[in-house]
Amino acid sequence: MTVAVRVQNLKKIYPTDEGDVNAVDDVSFEINSGEFFTLLGPSGCGKSTTLRCIAGLERADGGEITIGDTLVVSKQQGLFVPPHRRPIGMVFQSYAIWPHMNVFDNVAFPITHGSDRVPKSEVRSRVMTALDLVRLGGLENRPAPQLSGGQQQRLALARALVREPQVLLLDEPLSNLDAKLRDEMRVELKELTQRLRITTVFVTHDQLEALTLSDQIAVMRDGVIRQLGSSEEIYATPNSRFTAEFIGTTNLVEGEVTETSGNSMKVAAMNGELVCDAVDGFESGGKVIVAIRPEGLKVSLTEPAEAENTFSGTVEAVIYLGDSLDCRIRVGEDLLRAFVAPRPRIAPGDSVFISAAAADCRPLPLETSSIELDDTEAAAVPSQTSAGPAIIA
């Protein structure tokens, strides 16, 4: 498969009063043609800075970036291709819509000004094609400020697509929408990028957006990629406590490895023994954290027959979610969270049995929990604007 974007050993450093901060620290990845690639992580992790380096809005302090067959950044060679000469389209978080223009003129702007100008005879057909792609056909004469939030988001997409770019760059484009509209636009964005087979680099801190949209996800923290893989790989087989906590909801149970044999591992935990699928790097006697997703826990009022990893517990709280119950269950010193069917109804105070398959119990290295910015990172984050100074997202 053809590689559309290649990032090699990318570095970006910001000076602060307390010393330099490596906003992007030796980051490397490849994106195949037509792939939807997401940079995911909390504020301050370096995801937007990475995107802005690809766009040319930031000058890298090290590494190389290639788009298609063109090397656009090489610190070693002293090469920097300016943004307007890169085959990209970009949508900012703020959309950056021109309020004094109508819809048509907003979309036409990139191909009627600067180096990307096309013959006047082509402008209207290019603009109308882009508007039809995002379902704004018929609104070309409407003043841009009279569009709804979702329509403005689609307008920004049309303006990015009218250049017919090789790569589409999206910097948290859905974050300004309300929850319902965000869900709708997520579906539209997925359908549009799949239909056009356009290579897309998407930045978000929203785990659901990343899981539902992406072919590949790069989970970032402290300027480095902590895990790279498909949505299913990232969710089902996290490689660290950070990834397990940041992607979705999970139960984390501390224990000690008592046995490793073939494809299984036994862990002393929850006043008993957990059987897990084996993961390399753990030895008997070592401390470990076992991650179990809430949907991986089965809950019953009677003890199940032949179920793996069965423990007794007491229900402390139940939250009704309509299609499921969010149950908090005390097992020894651990408080576990389980998503279960609303029937039969489970109530606080009930004695229950929980069980989990070995494949749903993921051993992870013991580490402290922290997905928040520390003081050094927070100090390094300038204010964000669509065209202003660089940011650490």
Sequence and secondary structure as in RCSB ss.txt:
>XXXX:A:sequence
MTVAVRVQNLKKIYPTDEGDVNAVDDVSFEINSGEFFTLLGPSGCGKSTTLRCIAGLERADGGEITIGDTLVVSK
QQGLFVPPHRRPIGMVFQSYAIWPHMNVFDNVAFPITHGSDRVPKSEVRSRVMTALDLVRLGGLENRPAPQLSGG
QQQRLALARALVREPQVLLLDEPLSNLDAKLRDEMRVELKELTQRLRITTVFVTHDQLEALTLSDQIAVMRDGVI
RQLGSSEEIYATPNSRFTAEFIGTTNLVEGEVTETSGNSMKVAAMNGELVCDAVDGFESGGKVIVAIRPEGLKVS
LTEPAEAENTFSGTVEAVIYLGDSLDCRIRVGEDLLRAFVAPRPRIAPGDSVFISAAAADCRPLPLETSSIELDD
TEAAAVPSQTSAGPAIIA
>XXXX:A:secstr
  EEEEEEEEEEEEEETTEEEEEEEEEEEEEETT EEEEE STTSSHHHHHHHHHTSS  SEEEEEETTEEEEET
TTTEE  GGGSSEEEE TT    TTSBHHHHHHHHHHSGGG   HHHHHHHHHHHHHHTT TT TTSBGGGS HH
HHHHHHHHHHHTT  SEEEEESTTTTS HHHHHHHHHHHHHHHHHHT EEEEEES HHHHHHH SEEEEEETTEE
EEEE HHHHHHS SSHHHHHHSS  EEEEEEEEEEETTEEEEEETTEEEEEE  TT  TT EEEEEE GGG EEE
SS  SS SS EEEEEEEEEE SSSEEEEEEETTEEEEEEE SSS   TT EEEEE  GGG EEEE      S  H
HHHHT     SSSS    
